[in-house]
C-alpha cells in the first residue's frame, strides 16, 4: 500500500499533475504495490478531477478534518487498486 501526497502550483494547467500521477502509478506497480491511497480537500475540485481521470475512486469523507484559511474543510479519501 502506498500513501500519496502531491502538490502542483495552481497556475499550472499543462497536465503536469496527470503526468506525475501516471508515473507514480507505473512505478508503484513495478514496486509491487497493490493499492494507492490519497486525501484531498473536498473543495479542491480540480485535483479531484485529475485523480478520477487516472482511476482513483472516492472511499469516503471525513468531515471538517482539515483547517484552511477559510475555516475547516472536509477531506475526501480516495484509492486506486493496482
ZATIPA-756434 format. One record per atom (N, C-alpha, C, O): residue in three letters; x, y, z. Coordinates in steps of 0.001 Angstrom, whole numbers, plus 500000, padded with zeros to 6 digits. Atoms other than C-alpha are relative to their C-alpha. Layout:
# residues N
ALAXYZ;...
This chain:
# residues 82
UNK500845498836500000;UNK500000500000500000;UNK500890501226500000;UNK501894501275500711;UNK499261498751500042;UNK501261503458499164;UNK499076501162500287;UNK497929501173499840;UNK500758498803499685;UNK500072506799500511;UNK500634501162499254;UNK501805501475499470;UNK499464498928500840;UNK500471509678498043;UNK499721501371500590;UNK498701501590501244;UNK500176498590499676;UNK500934513368498715;UNK500619500819498880;UNK501828500755498657;UNK499525499258501169;UNK501211515695495724;UNK499489501432500071;UNK498348501677500462;UNK500419498601500099;UNK501141519472495312;UNK500521500544498680;UNK501702500404498364;UNK499625499336501251;UNK501144521304491968;UNK499516501433500098;UNK498391501678500534;UNK500372498582499935;UNK501126525112491730;UNK498688500256499266;UNK498463499702498189;UNK501316499721500576;UNK497646526467490983;UNK500070500591498592;UNK499187500349497769;UNK499891499354501317;UNK498872528474487986;UNK500185498994498880;UNK499928499297497714;UNK499718501015501011;UNK499773525288486201;UNK498712499415499445;UNK497733499224500167;UNK501118500696500631;UNK497386523731483742;UNK500510499357498725;UNK499931499511497650;UNK499358500598501169;UNK499646521760481447;UNK500083498490500102;UNK500880497858499408;UNK499984501443499874;UNK498922518225482539;UNK501111499449500868;UNK501352498241500876;UNK498885500448499168;UNK501830518096484973;UNK499513499045501087;UNK500146498020501338;UNK500543500865498960;UNK499680516603487748;UNK499645498632499465;UNK499927497620500107;UNK500374501278500618;UNK498337513915485429;UNK501240499186499674;UNK501283497985499943;UNK498757500702500345;UNK501830513041484181;UNK500709499476501251;UNK501235498362501249;UNK499392500447498749;UNK503161512877487756;UNK499281498764500536;UNK499917497791500940;UNK500782501134499500;UNK500331510556488790;UNK500208498756499150;UNK500363497658499686;UNK499782501153500879;UNK500763508318485756;UNK501348499354500271;UNK501465498129500274;UNK498665500522499681;UNK504466507974486575;UNK499997499306501358;UNK500563498222501501;UNK500071500609498672;UNK503759507285490256;UNK499252498665499970;UNK499649497713500641;UNK500764501240500121;UNK501177504645489336;UNK500859498917499346;UNK500904497780499816;UNK499135500963500709;UNK503575502963486896;UNK501102499474500925;UNK501348498269500979;UNK498913500407499113;UNK506419502929489427;UNK499477499204501197;UNK500154498300501685;UNK500604500745498892;UNK504097501720492201;UNK499712498562499589;UNK499927497627500360;UNK500241501359500508;UNK503082498761490062;UNK501313499219499913;UNK501384498056500309;UNK498695500656500117;UNK506741497987489329;UNK500541499595501367;UNK501237498587501492;UNK499525500281498643;UNK507434498088493075;UNK499153498937500698;UNK499471498516501810;UNK500824501057499427;UNK504687495538493692;UNK498873500471500893;UNK498231499665501565;UNK501113499496499190;UNK502202497816495406;UNK498678499563499386;UNK498581499383498172;UNK501311500439500477;UNK498564496771495143;UNK498924501045500203;UNK497827500927499657;UNK501001498987499678;UNK496800499872496464;UNK500678501332500253;UNK501688501401500954;UNK499548498637499715;UNK497371503631496426;UNK498856500745500663;UNK497694500583500288;UNK500989499225499258;UNK495573505965498813;UNK500460501446500049;UNK501657501721500131;UNK499689498583499845;UNK495389509755498966;UNK498809500707500631;UNK497686500203500620;UNK501037499131499455;UNK493432512508500690;UNK500018501299499225;UNK501076501777498816;UNK500118498731500714;UNK492150515646499001;UNK498885500810500651;UNK497878500253501090;UNK501053499146499457;UNK490165518624500253;UNK498765499913499112;UNK498875499877497886;UNK501242500129500773;UNK486538518376499202;UNK499786501177499057;UNK499124501034498029;UNK500162498810500850;UNK486710521894497744;UNK501001500053498851;UNK500895500924497987;UNK498979499998501056;UNK489697521039495512;UNK499506499154498815;UNK500000498054498564;UNK500631500726501104;UNK487601520008492520;UNK500971499730498856;UNK500856498712498173;UNK499016500179501070;UNK490483520440490097;UNK500866498764500252;UNK501071497945499355;UNK499172501166499658;UNK492678517914491912;UNK499163498724499951;UNK499619497702499437;UNK500859501187500020;UNK489768515504492373;UNK499748499532498574;UNK499716498330498310;UNK500203500359501404;UNK489136515619488626;UNK501212499245499456;UNK501059498240498763;UNK498775500651500475;UNK492765514693487917;UNK500107498600500594;UNK500422497648499880;UNK499921501318499358;UNK492693511842490441;UNK499006499026499373;UNK499343497874499102;UNK501014500863500606;UNK489472510471488984;UNK500368499645498560;UNK500098498535498101;UNK499604500227501394;UNK490851510829485444;UNK500990498846499872;UNK500966498112498884;UNK499016501085500065;UNK493699508427486253;UNK499511498738500711;UNK500248497757500802;UNK500591501225499470;UNK491380505957488000;UNK499697499944501482;UNK499145498948501948;UNK500299500004498569;UNK491118506932491675;UNK498493500103500223;UNK497779500743499450;UNK501416499996499617;UNK487728506400493345;UNK499867500491501432;UNK500771500313502248;UNK500261499508498652;UNK486199508000496421;UNK499675498841500940;UNK498853497981500623;UNK500266501023498987;UNK486269505810499539;UNK499102500550501102;UNK498327499803501700;UNK500802499402498942;UNK484665508245501970;UNK500437501420500288;UNK501401501925499712;UNK499741498606499651;UNK484626511696503518;UNK500161500108501513;UNK499393499522502276;UNK499808499713498587;UNK485986512847506863;UNK499633501474500205;UNK500357502361499753;UNK500471498622499853;UNK484039515958507887;UNK500965500881500798;UNK501494500482501836;UNK499223498949499318;UNK485988519095508849;UNK501346499521500533;UNK501762499914501623;UNK498704500538499553;UNK489297517243509072;UNK501138500997499813;UNK502097500989500585;UNK498883499118500336;UNK491459519977507535;UNK499680501460500310;UNK498614501971499964;UNK500154498574499736;UNK491919523506508758;UNK500556500775498806;UNK501672500519498354;UNK499578499174501129;UNK492117526044505935;UNK499907501471500403;UNK499495501785501520;UNK500113498560499719;UNK492287529836505730;UNK498560500423500224;UNK498281501368500962;UNK501419499658499918;UNK488516529887505388;UNK499293499346501185;UNK498138499670501461;UNK500626500721498895;UNK487841527613508373;UNK500406498546499962;UNK501593498226500030;UNK499730501434500066;UNK487543523842508163;UNK499377499412498745;UNK498332499873498285;UNK500474500627501228;UNK487089521614505133;UNK499965498486500187;UNK500754497913500938;UNK500067501448500009;UNK486061518031504614;UNK501152499434499177;UNK501616500067498228;UNK498943500698500743;UNK488722515591503409;UNK499396498761499362;UNK498708497979500019;UNK500474501163500743;UNK487912513022500737;UNK501153499015499886;UNK502222499358499380;UNK498998501056500149;UNK489852509761500943;UNK499695499290498672;UNK498554498928498386;UNK500142500645501299;UNK490467508219497515;UNK500997498842499910;UNK502011498818500609;UNK499151501178500145;UNK492001504928496404;UNK500060499556498546;UNK499183499861497739;UNK499835500603501325;UNK493289503153493324;UNK500567498609500208;UNK501662498456500749;UNK499483501367499956;UNK493634499381493148;UNK500905499792498794;UNK500524500076497659;UNK499039500237501067;UNK496688498443491134;UNK499876498569499582;UNK500592498123498686;
